[in-house]
Amino acid sequence: MNMREVLKRRAAEQAARVERARAFVEELRPVLSPLSAWVYGSVASGSFKNWSDTDVLVVSDRLPPDPLRRGELLYARVLSGIEPKGLRRDEFTGLLAKRDAQLLGMLRHRLPLIDELGLEPLLAASENASRRA
């Protein structure tokens, strides 16, 4: 197999993982919309391995405030190979306002799946401000 074929196969695997994450988010929409969601981590950066999970961050005001109930809601709809994390919008924007290194590092490599809350521009602005600081 030549390099072009290897890269084509790799891109197809990444696209399949992203589409699986998109299907997961579509399962959440009736319950959590409006929401924003991203694939992040190794699948987004392209450095995933065969055993890698697809990390998905979901942001919605309709996520339960209680972390245990939040996890229950996300994992009740999770598809195999998806590793979901959930934040409420106020938590997400609060972390952005503080330019939280963990959040910004986590989303450094990301692929937007849906942005009904309009958070992607806020995230980009926070990244730019962090680079200038």
Residue pairs with C-beta under 8 A, 6 or more apart in sequence:
1 9
10 46
13 48
14 43
14 46
14 48
17 39
17 43
17 48
17 54
17 81
18 39
18 43
18 54
18 111
18 113
20 54
20 79
20 81
20 82
21 37
21 39
21 43
21 54
21 56
21 82
21 113
22 113
22 114
23 79
24 56
24 77
24 78
24 79
24 82
24 84
25 35
25 37
25 56
25 58
25 113
25 114
27 77
27 79
28 35
28 37
28 58
28 60
28 74
28 77
29 35
29 114
31 62
31 73
31 77
32 58
32 60
32 62
32 63
32 73
33 60
33 62
33 116
34 60
34 61
34 116
34 117
35 58
35 59
35 60
35 62
35 114
35 116
35 117
36 58
36 59
36 60
36 112
36 114
36 115
36 116
36 117
36 118
36 119
36 120
37 56
37 57
37 58
37 59
37 112
37 113
37 114
38 44
38 56
38 57
38 107
38 110
38 111
38 112
38 113
39 54
39 55
39 56
39 110
39 111
39 113
40 55
40 56
40 57
40 106
40 107
40 108
40 109
40 110
40 111
41 48
41 52
41 54
41 55
41 106
41 109
42 48
42 49
42 52
42 55
43 52
43 54
43 55
43 111
44 55
44 109
44 110
44 111
45 109
48 54
53 81
53 82
53 83
54 81
54 82
54 83
55 83
55 85
56 82
56 83
56 84
56 85
56 113
57 84
57 85
57 86
57 87
57 106
57 107
57 110
58 74
58 84
58 85
58 86
58 87
59 86
59 87
59 88
59 89
59 92
59 117
59 119
60 86
60 88
60 89
60 117
61 88
61 89
61 90
63 70
63 73
63 74
63 86
63 87
63 88
64 70
64 73
65 88
70 86
71 86
73 86
74 84
74 85
74 86
75 84
78 84
87 95
89 117
89 119
92 103
92 119
93 119
93 122
95 102
95 103
96 103
96 122
96 123
96 126
97 126
99 126
99 129
99 130
99 133
104 126
104 127
104 130
107 123
108 127
112 120
